[in-house]
Amino acid sequence: MSAGNFIGLILIGASSVLLLPNQFYLTIVQNRGASELSIARWFVPLFLLIIGIFVLPISAIGSMVLPAQASADFYFLSLPLAAGRHWLAIVAFAGGISAATTMIIAPSILLSVMISNDLILPVLLRRANINSPEIAKDFTKIIPNLRRAALIGILIAAFAYQFVVSVRVDFAVMALISAIAMMQLLPPLLGGLFWRRGTARGAIWGMLAGFCVWAYTMVLPTMLDTGSSIVVDGPFGLAALRPHALFGLEASNYINSLFWSLSVNITLFIADSLSRSATPLERIQASIFIADAALSMNAVGSLQPSVTVDQLKMTISKYIGNEQTDLAFRSFHKQENIALEGSDAADFKTVHFAEQLLSGIVGSPSARMILSLAMGPTGPAQRRAQILLDHATDALAQNRHLLQTALDQMDQGISVFDRQYRLSCWNTQFRLILDLPKELQRMGTPLNRIVSYLYERDDVADFTNKTFTEQFTDISAPWRIKLKGTGQTIEIRSNSIPDGGLVTTFTDVTNAVNADNLLRQTNESLELRVRDRTTELTLANQQLGKAQRRAEEANLGKTRFLADAGHDILQPLNAARLYSSSLMEQLGNSREKELASNVDSSLEAVESIISALLDISRLDTGALKPVISVFRLDALLQQIGRDFAPTAREKGLELRIVASSGVIATDRNLLRRLIQNLVSNAIKYCRSGKILVGVRRRGKSIELQILDTGIGIPPDKLDHIFREFSRLPEGMKESDGLGLGLSIVERIAKIFDLSIIVTSRVGKGSVFSVTMVASNVPVLPTIEATQTVKPFSVLTGLTVLCVDDNERSLAGMQELLTTWGCQVLPFKSGKTLLAYCVENPVAIPAVILADYNLDEENGLDVIQSIREHLHRHLKAALITADRSNHVRECALLEDISIINKPVRPAILRALLSHFSQAIAAE
């Protein structure tokens, strides 16, 4: 064994005599006198020597005879078993069990007593005094239960730790771990006994730091494997931080931990104690226990034979003032029927009352110390302590005077009650608001006496004595009382003090309550006036609402009329277009054909105006219901590009469509109409250059942009371009139009809540941006087969059935189709057509053209009935002015094409040519 290990073990053993729980309890707590200490001085070393005599030979023989892997903790069992002396092993085992049981039970019991007495019971007593200070608590059953619970907790914690580390450490190592933890109590113990400047704060920080180093160097390695990287190489590979060789100290594990933990403990204890001055109580205790220990230890036994009442008053007046001291003593003597003069010796009750009175100001420990110094002997240590106490008293009195002056300047009444609900501090407003007599304006007056006085004076008649006290000590919310004598309304707020007690404020809110009542009465009268005015306004609003509804209904009726009259308006226009087209076909290249062409162009312009007005009316009335579908923008944009490419080339413009992979969910037809109007406007008002149509991604949105190099729009006119029939002078010079295209664009955008942004520079061009939400639904790209444009098939001999209830339209259609060489069979109704088919079963037509709105039927039903009658799926087209989605969907389900009125001859001829080719292919 090295010298360092030997010295360390001696230090641990010497400290254990005093610091171990059982040793401390026997030496300090159960010590009855100096005679027991003199016996312990020779008995304990002799007892240890006798035990050591048996331990040394067993250890030496076991290390020589037993295998190396045998545990030294069990040599006393292994040696008899190895020698075949089983009876001796049984005796040793029985002795070991009794010793181990004693080592477990005795310290555990002592620790449970210390924990219950010093940690748990003070808390319970404090709470009991706060909750019910006048009711005595019975702790006869609580104390044993607390000790049993603490004992069980200690045993469980010890067993849990032993269960975790039993496979890594033996009993001897575990004992050293516990002993080094116990050694952390040594520096504050010695510092408190021999160093005047030691402080409690320094002791706490020193012990905490020592325990942390102990846990790192001793406890942590037992929780880890011996090959752990932290144990072998140190945390993060820092060898200087290895737990068993901290900062390179090459020594045994327990010497390494003992050295560093005590070094850190002592260093922080000294540094923190020197960093700040000791409190007055710490200096007083140091003067008593260190300067002259002999006098301090026997101070209590050498008290003066008597202390007078005046001496007690003089001592206490330093803290609460002469007036309050005299008032408190007079009230106490009157209450207890004690007749003592100032020069008379104070009895026990008076001294006890003085201690209680002083403890409410400076606390119980300081109160006992102050009275002990006032009544005790006047040795050097006491005189030094008295000087320190006088300085502390002067400072305390000055602070109290400043606090009292500040409190007296406040408008609120303030009172402070200690944990026993005794009055300890108050200001002038508290006395004036409650109008208390002088005998209640003293330190230590119980709250119950103040409440009883107010109750007897009938100021709190709305409460009982008990309920008022409970309400007074309730800190949940402020509450109010009305004093019967003065008529004042007082608001009371109570707040708890951390160490127990209450701080209560009393505010005179009489003016505020009166103002509140006046305000309430005013509000009630105002409510009546507001109710009357509200009734008048309600009637006026109802009349205004009726007028507004009549105006809206009139406007809506006008719009509906225009929408419903579309069919009747388009019927004569449709007939005129058919006649003009037929006339152009018959005139050839004569001068009259040019005139007929002008008539047809004028009819087309009228058709555009009426179609735009009908579209606006359908959008305003909500008759146009969107059909949402998911599709790629690219196919729609390419289709629009093909439609407008000839017009752009005719004006010498470049129309460019940028390919896009964007997918959206909206109505394809309405969006197409919106983009067509924007592209058409761009071509109309662009003299030269190009038009660019493309898509930009904006996060989760898609921005469709139409850019042109046209004439541009002045900034102050950007808000006017979306109005109906609104055209700028510059635009009227460039192209004909009505100014309805952008109005339709705006209405379609409102249906889908789309954002339209216009930026433009005069002479440079314009940019129209439409923002819409992108769709995440996957859509396969549409592959459109490129069809070569073939010349129209010859329609000569094609049999066409025409059904229309309007004679002019029917005649115009017959004239046009006859010009193209078709064989036309006209009918005014489906009934006449069906009768013809019955009479001529052999005559089977090729195509049916039927108007949708007939007298008592519709074209869809007529076409379906003829197909069923002839048992053939005839090619059919529906000619209608109704552009609703319902009609379109029904026609699509029956495989019927749709031609909107007024009929465009080119579209009709293309459709008939398509039908002729399909019939020929069949």
PyMOL commands that set and color helices and strands:
alter all, ss='L'
color gray80, all
select helices_A, chain A and resi 3-19+21-29+34-65+72-82+86-131+142-165+171-194+200-223+229-233+235-237+239-241+243-248+253-275+280-291+293-297+300-302+309-320+322-336+348-362+364-375+380-408+428-434+438-440+447-456+465-472+510-564+566-587+591-621+633-650+668-684+715-717+729-734+741-751+807-819+830-839+859-870+885-893+905-921
alter helices_A, ss='H'
color red, helices_A
select strands_A, chain A and resi 413-417+423-426+479-482+489-496+502-508+628-632+654-657+663-667+690-698+701-708+755-761+765-773+799-803+823-827+847-851+875-880+897-900
alter strands_A, ss='S'
color yellow, strands_A
deselect
rebuild
show_as cartoon
